Amino acid sequence: MSYDGPALIGATPVRLRLAGRWEPIDGRYHWGGRVAPDPAIAQLVRAGRRDVRVTIADRSAPARLAEVDPWGGVRITGVGTPPWPAEEEDDDGAGSP
């Protein structure tokens, strides 16, 4: 599953590019990616704020901000149910017996 689009970090509108995977070692879903360059989010990281809430449409999840890259983007990670809607399954019967 992945997501590329608008979101909120707290009350700040941002653009996120996220992907996730099931981690068999701990049995949880891990997701993460990048926040597009945004001075307000980069300032949060530089001020020491790491724990945030990500909201996409009507879903939200806790996340953690990491490093700021040279272009001002910020790495973001989360564990558990991701904040983006599940991808729709095809209705064409592919894979059905």
N, CA and C atoms as a LAMMPS dump frame, in Angstrom:
ITEM: TIMESTEP
0
ITEM: NUMBER OF ATOMS
291
ITEM: BOX BOUNDS ff ff ff
-5.0000000000000000e+02 5.0000000000000000e+02
-5.0000000000000000e+02 5.0000000000000000e+02
-5.0000000000000000e+02 5.0000000000000000e+02
ITEM: ATOMS id mol type element x y z
1 1 1 N 0.834 -1.171 0
2 1 2 C 0 0 0
3 1 3 C 0.882 1.238 0
4 2 1 N 0.396 2.28 -0.646
5 2 2 C 1.136 3.532 -0.647
6 2 3 C 0.17 4.697 -0.783
7 3 1 N 0.7 5.901 -0.532
8 3 2 C -0.101 7.113 -0.62
9 3 3 C 0.807 8.241 -1.09
10 4 1 N 0.29 9.077 -1.976
11 4 2 C 0.991 10.268 -2.443
12 4 3 C -0.058 11.351 -2.604
13 5 1 N -0.079 12.31 -1.671
14 5 2 C -1.094 13.338 -1.766
15 5 3 C -1.123 14.255 -0.567
16 6 1 N -2.213 15.036 -0.463
17 6 2 C -2.319 16.024 0.61
18 6 3 C -2.642 15.384 1.957
19 7 1 N -2.225 16.084 3.014
20 7 2 C -2.48 15.624 4.378
21 7 3 C -2.324 16.814 5.321
22 8 1 N -2.577 16.557 6.584
23 8 2 C -2.301 17.53 7.635
24 8 3 C -1.336 16.904 8.622
25 9 1 N -0.369 17.676 9.059
26 9 2 C 0.446 17.306 10.213
27 9 3 C 0.085 18.349 11.26
28 10 1 N -0.634 17.906 12.286
29 10 2 C -1.255 18.859 13.204
30 10 3 C -2.268 19.652 12.395
31 11 1 N -2.116 20.976 12.369
32 11 2 C -3.005 21.824 11.57
33 11 3 C -2.331 22.324 10.3
34 12 1 N -1.115 21.856 10.019
35 12 2 C -0.34 22.332 8.866
36 12 3 C -0.615 21.465 7.638
37 13 1 N -1.128 22.06 6.548
38 13 2 C -1.311 21.287 5.319
39 13 3 C 0.045 20.952 4.694
40 14 1 N 0.201 19.691 4.288
41 14 2 C 1.454 19.211 3.692
42 14 3 C 1.143 18.265 2.548
43 15 1 N 2.177 17.875 1.824
44 15 2 C 2.077 16.819 0.814
45 15 3 C 2.976 15.678 1.282
46 16 1 N 2.414 14.472 1.293
47 16 2 C 3.148 13.29 1.757
48 16 3 C 3.295 12.268 0.651
49 17 1 N 4.389 11.556 0.699
50 17 2 C 4.601 10.363 -0.128
51 17 3 C 4.967 9.253 0.853
52 18 1 N 4.06 8.275 1.003
53 18 2 C 4.199 7.237 2.016
54 18 3 C 4.033 5.845 1.422
55 19 1 N 4.64 4.892 2.068
56 19 2 C 4.462 3.48 1.718
57 19 3 C 4.549 2.68 3.01
58 20 1 N 4.043 1.452 2.978
59 20 2 C 4.081 0.637 4.173
60 20 3 C 4.274 -0.83 3.873
61 21 1 N 4.552 -1.567 4.935
62 21 2 C 4.768 -3.002 4.796
63 21 3 C 4.477 -3.683 6.123
64 22 1 N 4.067 -4.923 6.042
65 22 2 C 3.88 -5.755 7.217
66 22 3 C 5.248 -6.264 7.641
67 23 1 N 5.604 -6.096 8.898
68 23 2 C 6.904 -6.527 9.405
69 23 3 C 6.72 -7.813 10.202
70 24 1 N 7.168 -8.944 9.654
71 24 2 C 6.934 -10.22 10.335
72 24 3 C 7.692 -10.363 11.659
73 25 1 N 8.768 -9.619 11.846
74 25 2 C 9.55 -9.767 13.077
75 25 3 C 8.761 -9.295 14.292
76 26 1 N 8.084 -8.146 14.181
77 26 2 C 7.305 -7.669 15.322
78 26 3 C 5.795 -7.825 15.117
79 27 1 N 5.38 -8.286 13.929
80 27 2 C 3.975 -8.531 13.666
81 27 3 C 3.128 -7.279 13.525
82 28 1 N 3.763 -6.163 13.165
83 28 2 C 3.018 -4.909 13.022
84 28 3 C 3.26 -4.301 11.649
85 29 1 N 2.361 -3.409 11.262
86 29 2 C 2.472 -2.698 9.993
87 29 3 C 3.323 -1.447 10.223
88 30 1 N 4.383 -1.285 9.417
89 30 2 C 5.266 -0.122 9.499
90 30 3 C 5.086 0.703 8.227
91 31 1 N 4.928 2.007 8.376
92 31 2 C 4.768 2.884 7.227
93 31 3 C 5.637 4.12 7.413
94 32 1 N 5.958 4.745 6.303
95 32 2 C 6.769 5.953 6.384
96 32 3 C 7.053 6.503 5.008
97 33 1 N 7.757 7.6 4.985
98 33 2 C 8.1 8.245 3.732
99 33 3 C 8.61 9.645 3.972
100 34 1 N 8.192 10.561 3.097
101 34 2 C 8.691 11.93 3.139
102 34 3 C 7.568 12.946 3.142
103 35 1 N 7.796 14.007 3.898
104 35 2 C 6.961 15.197 3.84
105 35 3 C 7.644 16.112 2.831
106 36 1 N 6.911 16.597 1.84
107 36 2 C 7.487 17.53 0.87
108 36 3 C 8.04 18.742 1.619
109 37 1 N 9.066 19.4 1.075
110 37 2 C 9.654 20.544 1.77
111 37 3 C 8.6 21.532 2.256
112 38 1 N 8.659 21.813 3.545
113 38 2 C 7.735 22.747 4.179
114 38 3 C 8.467 23.382 5.363
115 39 1 N 8.666 24.689 5.342
116 39 2 C 9.433 25.342 6.409
117 39 3 C 8.849 25.117 7.809
118 40 1 N 7.53 25.063 7.938
119 40 2 C 6.918 24.88 9.252
120 40 3 C 7.235 23.498 9.832
121 41 1 N 7.214 22.475 8.989
122 41 2 C 7.501 21.111 9.469
123 41 3 C 8.991 20.969 9.77
124 42 1 N 9.852 21.515 8.909
125 42 2 C 11.291 21.474 9.168
126 42 3 C 11.611 22.19 10.477
127 43 1 N 10.913 23.278 10.768
128 43 2 C 11.143 24.008 12.02
129 43 3 C 10.732 23.177 13.233
130 44 1 N 9.651 22.392 13.102
131 44 2 C 9.27 21.5 14.202
132 44 3 C 10.414 20.556 14.555
133 45 1 N 11.021 19.961 13.527
134 45 2 C 12.124 19.019 13.749
135 45 3 C 13.303 19.738 14.381
136 46 1 N 13.643 20.891 13.848
137 46 2 C 14.803 21.643 14.368
138 46 3 C 14.577 22.108 15.81
139 47 1 N 13.306 22.282 16.179
140 47 2 C 12.973 22.684 17.545
141 47 3 C 12.874 21.484 18.488
142 48 1 N 13.054 20.268 17.948
143 48 2 C 13.045 19.07 18.781
144 48 3 C 11.717 18.339 18.849
145 49 1 N 10.725 18.802 18.124
146 49 2 C 9.418 18.128 18.134
147 49 3 C 9.478 16.93 17.192
148 50 1 N 9.139 15.772 17.669
149 50 2 C 9.195 14.551 16.856
150 50 3 C 7.841 13.879 16.722
151 51 1 N 7.064 13.84 17.797
152 51 2 C 5.782 13.143 17.773
153 51 3 C 4.688 14.065 17.236
154 52 1 N 3.998 13.602 16.182
155 52 2 C 2.958 14.385 15.525
156 52 3 C 1.767 13.489 15.214
157 53 1 N 0.71 14.097 14.726
158 53 2 C -0.466 13.355 14.265
159 53 3 C -0.674 13.689 12.805
160 54 1 N -0.812 12.656 11.954
161 54 2 C -1.034 12.81 10.515
162 54 3 C -2.501 12.542 10.233
163 55 1 N -3.131 13.439 9.471
164 55 2 C -4.529 13.259 9.095
165 55 3 C -4.641 13.299 7.578
166 56 1 N -5.293 12.28 7.026
167 56 2 C -5.593 12.21 5.593
168 56 3 C -7.084 11.923 5.487
169 57 1 N -7.802 12.868 4.893
170 57 2 C -9.267 12.777 4.795
171 57 3 C -9.838 12.623 6.199
172 58 1 N -10.553 11.527 6.475
173 58 2 C -11.164 11.351 7.793
174 58 3 C -10.401 10.36 8.669
175 59 1 N -9.157 10.057 8.303
176 59 2 C -8.338 9.11 9.074
177 59 3 C -7.123 9.813 9.641
178 60 1 N -6.691 9.405 10.82
179 60 2 C -5.474 9.974 11.382
180 60 3 C -4.703 8.904 12.13
181 61 1 N -3.414 9.174 12.335
182 61 2 C -2.546 8.222 13.022
183 61 3 C -1.369 8.986 13.626
184 62 1 N -0.841 8.481 14.732
185 62 2 C 0.367 9.09 15.279
186 62 3 C 1.557 8.758 14.384
187 63 1 N 2.516 9.665 14.352
188 63 2 C 3.721 9.467 13.54
189 63 3 C 4.898 10.137 14.235
190 64 1 N 6.069 9.884 13.685
191 64 2 C 7.289 10.46 14.246
192 64 3 C 8.094 11.109 13.129
193 65 1 N 8.472 12.36 13.349
194 65 2 C 9.319 13.07 12.393
195 65 3 C 10.768 12.7 12.65
196 66 1 N 11.55 12.589 11.573
197 66 2 C 12.971 12.266 11.702
198 66 3 C 13.793 13.423 11.14
199 67 1 N 14.776 13.123 10.324
200 67 2 C 15.712 14.138 9.847
201 67 3 C 15.124 15.012 8.745
202 68 1 N 15.693 16.221 8.651
203 68 2 C 15.384 17.144 7.555
204 68 3 C 16.43 16.912 6.475
205 69 1 N 15.993 16.691 5.22
206 69 2 C 16.961 16.488 4.142
207 69 3 C 17.478 17.848 3.638
208 70 1 N 18.492 17.85 2.776
209 70 2 C 19.074 19.117 2.308
210 70 3 C 18.092 20.025 1.564
211 71 1 N 16.98 19.487 1.082
212 71 2 C 16.007 20.282 0.331
213 71 3 C 14.855 20.759 1.213
214 72 1 N 14.867 20.392 2.501
215 72 2 C 13.823 20.828 3.415
216 72 3 C 12.713 19.831 3.64
217 73 1 N 12.784 18.673 2.983
218 73 2 C 11.806 17.615 3.227
219 73 3 C 12.128 16.923 4.542
220 74 1 N 11.147 16.246 5.111
221 74 2 C 11.328 15.589 6.406
222 74 3 C 10.879 14.142 6.302
223 75 1 N 11.688 13.248 6.831
224 75 2 C 11.335 11.829 6.905
225 75 3 C 10.3 11.661 8.003
226 76 1 N 9.295 10.804 7.758
227 76 2 C 8.238 10.548 8.729
228 76 3 C 7.979 9.048 8.781
229 77 1 N 7.733 8.523 9.993
230 77 2 C 7.477 7.093 10.158
231 77 3 C 6.306 6.879 11.098
232 78 1 N 5.684 5.715 10.966
233 78 2 C 4.601 5.332 11.854
234 78 3 C 4.495 3.827 11.938
235 79 1 N 3.83 3.362 12.971
236 79 2 C 3.607 1.932 13.177
237 79 3 C 2.13 1.746 13.492
238 80 1 N 1.532 0.747 12.857
239 80 2 C 0.117 0.481 13.068
240 80 3 C -0.678 0.842 11.826
241 81 1 N -1.963 0.994 12
242 81 2 C -2.837 1.313 10.872
243 81 3 C -2.42 2.642 10.265
244 82 1 N -2.157 2.675 8.954
245 82 2 C -1.712 3.925 8.326
246 82 3 C -2.864 4.919 8.2
247 83 1 N -2.547 6.204 8.017
248 83 2 C -3.592 7.222 7.957
249 83 3 C -4.256 7.378 6.596
250 84 1 N -3.878 6.564 5.615
251 84 2 C -4.52 6.686 4.31
252 84 3 C -5.501 5.535 4.115
253 85 1 N -6.553 5.771 3.299
254 85 2 C -7.545 4.724 3.064
255 85 3 C -6.929 3.523 2.345
256 86 1 N -7.458 2.348 2.643
257 86 2 C -6.996 1.137 1.966
258 86 3 C -7.279 1.254 0.474
259 87 1 N -6.41 0.66 -0.325
260 87 2 C -6.609 0.672 -1.772
261 87 3 C -7.81 -0.186 -2.13
262 88 1 N -8.538 0.276 -3.114
263 88 2 C -9.712 -0.475 -3.573
264 88 3 C -9.264 -1.739 -4.292
265 89 1 N -9.982 -2.842 -4.055
266 89 2 C -9.688 -4.069 -4.784
267 89 3 C -10.395 -4.035 -6.13
268 90 1 N -9.774 -4.633 -7.132
269 90 2 C -10.385 -4.697 -8.45
270 90 3 C -11.637 -5.57 -8.396
271 91 1 N -12.659 -5.163 -9.149
272 91 2 C -13.892 -5.94 -9.228
273 91 3 C -13.957 -6.773 -10.511
274 92 1 N -12.819 -6.993 -11.165
275 92 2 C -12.835 -7.7 -12.444
276 92 3 C -12.709 -9.212 -12.271
277 93 1 N -12.645 -9.684 -11.008
278 93 2 C -12.569 -11.123 -10.782
279 93 3 C -11.192 -11.707 -10.951
280 94 1 N -10.179 -10.845 -11.159
281 94 2 C -8.813 -11.36 -11.334
282 94 3 C -8.408 -12.138 -10.084
283 95 1 N -7.859 -13.268 -10.272
284 95 2 C -7.427 -14.108 -9.179
285 95 3 C -8.514 -14.996 -8.612
286 96 1 N -9.727 -14.859 -9.088
287 96 2 C -10.815 -15.7 -8.611
288 96 3 C -10.775 -17.039 -9.336
289 97 1 N -11.179 -18.135 -8.661
290 97 2 C -11.178 -19.445 -9.335
291 97 3 C -12.21 -19.525 -10.412
